[in-house]
Amino acid sequence: RPDAVCVGETMAVLHSAEPLAAGASLTLGTGGAESNVAVALARLGHTAAWVSRVGDDPFGRIVTDAVAERGVDVSGVTVDPGRPTGLYVKDTAPGGAGVLYYRSSSAASALSAVDADRVWSFGARLVHLSGITPALSAQAAALVEHLLTGHSDAGALRSFDVNHRPALWPARAAAHILLDLARRADVVFVGRDEAERLWGTPTAEDVRAVLPEVPTLVVKDAEHGATCFSGADAVFEPSPEVDVVEAVGAGDAFAAGFLSGLLDGLPVRSRLRLGHAVAGEVLRSRGDTLEDPPRSVAEIREGGPVSR
Ligand code: KDG
């Protein structure tokens, strides 16, 4: 029985170290918000599975192998011979175009409520989802809604990272859908600026006001810090200083650090500190996923568990 099952699209990534131009060299990697969380949880010593769909193509095999090699159970990944694996290009050097997606009609965009049984069959303690999946297609949105509301025999906690991707859907289309999904989750992660763009909520307290019932709500405010609201309590933990190399994947790393602390029954402050520590490690690297946990993880964990 894994600690966590993470559900969502993972793409092949082509990374350009210089602004894209004819003849540029691209490095092939792997990236997907939810599998990034699964990989980081596995790196942090938890058991994690990833459920998705990939094409019957080299990219599908490459991304599945990359996730599996990092210790994640990929037995819940379906190969769809009729659709390609999604692809994205990171043209993130100064002056570059940013992140470019080639993922419409991808294999993962055909995720649907049919896939829910595979998720539940793991009997995991936690199911992690993100607001990227409902942007992929109506049927993928139905899967997320189903997993957040449907019956889990194992009594799984549902974790939802809002992850609004403006390149997939504009804020006006995403706002009410993402708010409705977040309201159904047990644990919600959202960026302060992201929430402001979606819901017009400038402060963490304003975000709490639109999501008052969520048992554990984490509002992340980039280099300033993160606030965890649970019941009437609010705990703020400042972000440590980091020399940022590339920010892609840092939100996923934060979620994995926080969820690791939650799975271990650590106090809220330790969960936030784990989130910052793991995010810091990804901010300092070019890749999207955690390679090795930073040393501070052990120190934070030494604080020990508390009863939940
Ligand atoms: O969170 C990092 C992700 O943005 C990246 O890995 C790609 O999953 C991705 C997406 O859909 O943007």
Residues whose N, C-alpha, C, O or C-beta is under 5 A from the ligand:
A	BS01	KDG	E9 G31 G32 A33 I132 V248 G249 D252 D288
